Amino acid sequence: GDALYRRLKYTTCFVLLLHCIARTRVSFFHITMPHTRPYIYPIALILIGAVLLADCEFETLAHLKPQASDETQARAVGDLLKRLIGNRASEFIVSVNRSLALENGQQDTCEIRSSRNANIAVKGSTGVAAATGIYNYLKYFCNCHISWSGNQLNIPSPLPPVTGTLRIASPHRFRYYQNVCTQSYSMVWWDWARWEQEIDWMALNGINLPLAFAGQEALWQEVYLSLGLNQTEVDMFFTGPAFLAWNRMGNLFRWGGPLPQSWHVKQLYLQYKILHRMRSLGMIPVLPAFSGNVPEAITRIFPKANVTKLDPWSHFNCSYSCATVLDPRDPLFQRIGGLFLSQLVKQFGTDHIYNTDTFNEMTPASPDPSYLSTVSGAVFSSMTSVDPQAVWLMQGWMFVHDPVFWKPAQIQALLGGVPLGRMIVLDLFAESTPAFSLTHSFYGQPFIWCMLHNFGGNNGLFGTVESINQGPFEAQRYPNSTLVGMGLAPEGIEQNAVVYELMNEMAWRREPVNLQKWVSLYAGRRYGSGHENLAAAWKLLFRSIYNCTVPHYKNHNHSPLVHRPSLHMATELWYERKDLLEAWRLLYSAAPSLMAVETFRHDLVDITREALQLLVSDFYLEIRAAFQNHRLPELLTVGGVLVYDLLPELERLLSSEKHFLLGTWLARARSLGLDAKEAQQYELNARNQVTLWGPSGNILDYASKEWGGLVGDYYAQRWSLFVSTLVECLDCGRPFKQEAFNQAVFQVEQGFVYNQRRYPDKPLGNTYEIAKRIFLKYFPQAMNRVSPAA
């Protein structure tokens, strides 16, 4: 029925289009007032175009589809199943038939039914559709769960039967994944084994449009050397590995570098494997393209090049920032962009979709609309000169990040420099600050509704579940909507698995879910248990900490725990703390029988961590009040409990669970070094990113992590210095001076980055005993701090 409706609608619009063309005798730009009849038909043409666009059937995107054969995709899904469930994979009969999408209005579709010998037959229109169908079956028939923080795969035997044929289909052509920053905040130190696990997770969760950015610096190096730059000049351009995301966007240079040649070789090898696996599963990898950001040394070779030096970025000075941007009207722009893309396609092949971001958190040289449309036109032209079928995927972050510059005229000019349907805009922060409704659906360009959710890869329970349950459907209903997909765009991953599971499911649903019912089922399958406390705990979390409704709220971890101490720290919450504490009690009470379950063990640590983080805020307020009211005994008492008991207990708790270890992050970084010198460089990159983020704390604590090792040797040391400084100030009768403290605490922070201490990458201690001790000690205190009104 849907397919027939679309055919009838397109036929009608086409007939009207021909009629209007035949009747029109005027130019599209010829408007004479007050006589209106001359441009009635051109307006009709535009309106008909809007009707066509509103149904999101962009024929300009039709070529973006899996390249692998149906047989190859089916084999890849079968191999995925073997990695996931071992010998039980033989009980699934997997096939891929792309004609299944044609039968369902071009929608990615999977059909599941029972087969002979209690097997389950799975047929998908792509490998991704088949894998998604399998995970749907595992979740809702077998009560299983797969996540970054562990799997629960207690699969019944025999497999539960399916009555009739179960069909699932996505109303969204694209299901996008990653933020350009994810590459640095989470994936930078990954080896192939970890990438393989992630690509499996993508397929099982329906992702078909992932970024694939590894290895590009090796190609850029070849391009710039071929243009005449020397190796030193190229080395001065690249950052170290942990900061490459911002080097690629033109924000940052040199810091943490140079990149060793071994890095290029390893990343190229990794990229070949990543692309092969993604494509074999039926995904459409997004490759990088040229934005105009060039090494400063380009002017030595091309002294007449028309370049602009942009302002510093995010508290850096021009030693490491101030991008050199090549004017798009300069012929050199097309030459460099074409050289890079030619090399890229030669090495990696292409699926015809490329990402680049021209002005990420940087102000363009001019607000003139003609300049901005020329920029985007030149960027797009550099793509089509190599790949005539190129589609540009662009992050729309700048439109919400800098609304002072990006007014309607500027946005429309930038988007309008690319033919309609040849650019896809990522509405990056749509769950909190959607841009589609402010731009009339991006002025006709197709867009993807994205959940950003996480900044800097911070820990901390957080979600906007009501928004992601309703928002995508509101975008679909928006007048003349050009929505073509849904996406995940977190800066960092491996946190808050529940939010990502919900968001991935929304891409395959046609209406919002009952969140309380959904999360009850989630709790049961995540732990493989029907314990009533589990569902009750998650219901409380979903109505409180996971349901932030504060407009435009950004999920940086605002807790004083992970920020440089001062007398002016924020402690506001967006939820009722009693709900979090009761959920903590409920999960703790279920712990004795569930500690062998990896997902439960992780969540017990995570919610205990969150509760202690809440107590740190309480203790901070008491410390501040004691200092400001000159109550030295109270300051000594409260400060002593924080520094000598609460923070050490948190350190012990985190160190007992493998997903919360600083040592794992550092060990992965060191493992990529070819020798001791490279290993040390990578470790310094890793340490700096999660602490100072720059040479002098330029983006201090932006990428904070509550990890065992980091709490004890970094955060606790800062708090110890803060408390002792306040005590000394009261004792000596002098005021607290923040600037002097900042200079002193910087020595602590920098000392951690360079301390060369080895941190365990295996858990230490008994998680349950530590969690029990913390609960019995601190739960009553936490409840006493809940006001009666709460």
Phi, psi and omega in degrees: 000314180297317182295318179296318179301315181297319180296317179296319181296316181292322178297315179299313180297323181293318178298315178298321179300311179298319180299316181294319179298318182295324185274339186283131179242008187235162175291152176298336185257006181265107180233120179242122180263148004270002183288124188255340186300326183302333183246018175297316185288320173302320177298321178300321178300315181296318180295320178296320176300320179296322177299316180297316181294324185299334180274001175062027180263055183295107178294338178294347180253002187297333183279353177277092185207165181302141179265332183291151178292161177302319182296318179298316180296319179297318178297320181296321178292321176299319178294321176302315180299322178296319178295327186278312188233012174063228185295338180293346179300332182293347180274359177247130178255109189254133173220155177234131179217107186296342178293343178299327177291322179298323180290344184238041175064036178070015180271138175301125192224149172224138175241135183232134178210161175284148180233192181293157175057034178063021176278167178242124178265129182236123177236125181238155176287339172217171175298320179299317179298319179296315180297321178296319177298320179297315180294324175300317178295315181299323181288307193262352174247328185250357179059044182250170186207141180227130182204172176298330185262019176126160179246152172235100189236051175277081188278129179298153175228124358289171179298139178300137181286157175250127178278122181070215179242124176269121180242129172237143181214144179265130175284359184249126181298320184239140170236102191271155179213137173100152168252151178302333180284338179302327181301328182261320184286334184233320194260355192302324185258011184289143169263184184295324181300318180287324176295320179299318178298319182290320179294324173300315180299318178302310183298315181297333182258013170085008181290127177233001181225075181263151170291148176220087191252356184296149170082358187290332181296328177298323180286320177298321178301315179297320180297311185289325175294322180293335178277350176115356175292152176265172186297322179298319180293323177293317179298327179288344182276315185283146168275181169287169186304321185289353185235015184294331180303320184275338170292318181295329181269001177084012181276329196214146179219153172070320190302126179081358182269190001278170176278123176294154178297329179296330177298314180302315183296313182294321181289325174299312180301318180296318182297321177302316181290319179300311183295319180298317182290315179302312183292325181294334179271358179092017177275165179241091184293141178261122181259162181279161176219179186271135180250349184112352179283122185227160174297145178302328183291355180299333181287344174291320181278323182236078186297339180265006180299136181273092182244155177236137176265117181277167179290163178299156181249129165046059173074005171272155172260185187284000173293328182235356184228207182065077185298145171263114185248128180278130180297132183295341180277351178282130179305336180296332178302310181295325181295311182292314179300319179292320178300314182294312184293326176298316179294320181298310181295322179298317184280319191246354190071186179207149171249011170075018176228133189225145177248135165205150182235116189285321187225055181289112180054030176227141181276127179300161182296334182211144175273001183299122181305323181295324176295314183295321178290328176294320178300307183294323177298320179292319177300313181294320180297324178294334175283310186288340177294336178257317182234096182302341180265012186299141171237134182263122174260120185234135173289135178265019185301320186299331183293329178263337180286324184226069182291344178294318178278314188274080173276171181308318182296320181289318179296313182298323179294314181296314181290326183284350177287352180243136179305143179304132178089357178255005174229138171244126181261133174271111174282085203293326187241041190294334181289342181238316182225076182293139180260341185300323183283344178267350186236019182052052180058050177053038175051038174097348177283141177297149180219162178242126179282114186246150169256118178277307171068305191241138175244130173071006183070023181298150165283170177126126178293131182194147174189165175230061193296326178295320181294316181283344175280333184250324190305313181300325180286327174295322178294324177295322184277351182300138182305128180056039181300140177249026179297129178234003180179177174235155184208157172254126182226049181286146174291327177221152183242198180062041177206153174048054184305328184298322183293321182286326176295317178297314183297319178297322178293325182298334180290349181242008181250158182249001176201160179300157179262163168281106189297321181294320177291318182299314185287334174296316177294322178301314181300318181296317183278332179296324183252351182066033184218145177261015180308126187297333181293333183293309178297320180298319180296315183290329175297319177296318181295323183287338179263000184231267189293334179266010181229060178290127179241012178291124183302134174063022183290133178255129186277059161279144175289108184272002184299138175304334181310317189254019178235153179302124185297146174204179177268010184225057183256144181279140178227012183293149178241157177256009185217169176277118185298331181297330178293318177297316183294322178292323175296321175301314180299318182294318179292318179299320182293337179270358190295319188307324183266358188237006184293342177281348181273118186303316182294323178291317181302316178300313186290328176296317177295318185294317181285329174294318176303315181296320179293319178292324176300321177297319179292327176301319177298317179298315181295322178300315180298322179289321177297315180297316180296319180297320179292313184293336179257011175057042178255085186297316179302318180294321178298317179296320183291306184293316179298322179295318178297316180298309188283324188256355178228301187298309182293319173298323177295318177297319177300315180296319180299309182296324181290348182269356185232130192294340181275001184233041185246122170302323183303328179293315179301315182287322180295320177297319179297311181297327185295340181274352179285138179284332179214182185297324181295315178294319179300319179293319178299315182293323179294320177297320174303312184295317180293317184294320183300320185273003181230269186288328182048065181132171184293331185228032182075038185299319177233055189308127173064013178298321182257039183301147178223136173266089183237149171299129186107312179283321178294314184288319188258357180234293183296314182296325180293323177294317181293326177297317179294321180297311181296314181295326177293317178297318179299315180297320179298315178294319183295325183261355178071036178238156182285155174280126180249113186299319183297318178295320177296318180302320179294321180289317183287335176299327178295324176294314182296313180293324178300323177295317182301325186252012188286346176061013178289140176271129181252142183300138172252015173233144183294150179233136175094168181266110185302315184296316182295321179292314180298322179297313180299317180296316182298311183296329182277318192250342179298314178300321179297317181297319180292325179295337180272355176281121183294151179304327181292335181283000000 
